[in-house]
Amino acid sequence: MRDKPFVWQMVKDAIDNLGSVASYGEIKKYIKDKYGDVNDNTITAQIITCTVNHNSRIHYSDNNKPRIADSKYDFLFTTGKGQVELYDPKKHGIWEIVEDDYGKLIVKQFEEPKEEGRVKEKEIIFPLESHLRDFIARNIESISINDEKIMLYNDEFGNDGVEYPTEVGSIDILAVNEMGDFIVFELKLLKGPDKAVGQILRYMGWIKENLAREKNVKGVIVSKMATDKLKYAASMVPEISLFEYELSFEIKEAGLEKSYNELID
């Protein structure tokens, strides 16, 4: 069992208590004074990982896929070499990790679509980045996996199972069933690529080794559409289930409700 918080949590603790603005050196000193000997390089790596506008954050496992900066790990903004402050989207803008035209991950500030008269795919996708995850988390107890009810996993460090931190990356959602078995959720906003199987197996392996022990570990990949490649890949792993999600919108006229006296006049 861990006897200390994760290093990213130490960094968050440091910036919160250093007046919301600090240098890398000040953060390291705070952490070592409070938590003892923590490797300098590890602290630096976690600072970069949690800095929404740092170009090198894509090289760390928590940021190895396109996503908008709105998670509990996205709390720093760099103001200069070795200087960071608490990230405020209203002040600093919305930042994201995206794929460029060559499929390479880059860090950039989100720009509103300029085209008028039509809804672009990206306009729909960005609000879903966190909403899909949060919707599933809020409704987790209404979901059944193999006819078993599940709930969010909560650990002794205050992690609630949403973007659960591990040494091999953050798990979108970590849940448990009534038997104490673990369920790892991997969410894909559009098509689920077959490489998602390898990714979720990595998370499942870490959970088995570090948390589950004698309990079972299952995986769930949720995507807008499961490709045939993904279906074939997942069919060879009985512990992995595939789910697809659907969106529906209803637009209706809004008007003032009439009072009871108006209705009977």
Sequence and secondary structure as in RCSB ss.txt:
>XXXX:A:sequence
MRDKPFVWQMVKDAIDNLGSVASYGEIKKYIKDKYGDVNDNTITAQIITCTVNHNSRIHYSDNNKPRIADSKYDF
LFTTGKGQVELYDPKKHGIWEIVEDDYGKLIVKQFEEPKEEGRVKEKEIIFPLESHLRDFIARNIESISINDEKI
MLYNDEFGNDGVEYPTEVGSIDILAVNEMGDFIVFELKLLKGPDKAVGQILRYMGWIKENLAREKNVKGVIVSKM
ATDKLKYAASMVPEISLFEYELSFEIKEAGLEKSYNELID
>XXXX:A:secstr
  SS  HHHHHHHHHHHTTTEEEHHHHHHHHHHHH    HHHHHHHHHHTBTT GGGGGSGGGSS EES STT  
EEEEETTEEEE  HHHH  EEEEE TTS EEEEE       SS  HHHHHHHHHHHHHHHHHHTGGG EETTEEE
EE   TTS  SEEEEETTEEEEEEEEETTS EEEEEEEEEEE THHHHHHHHHHHHHIIIIITTS EEEEEEEEE
E HHHHHHHHT TTEEEEE               HHHHH 
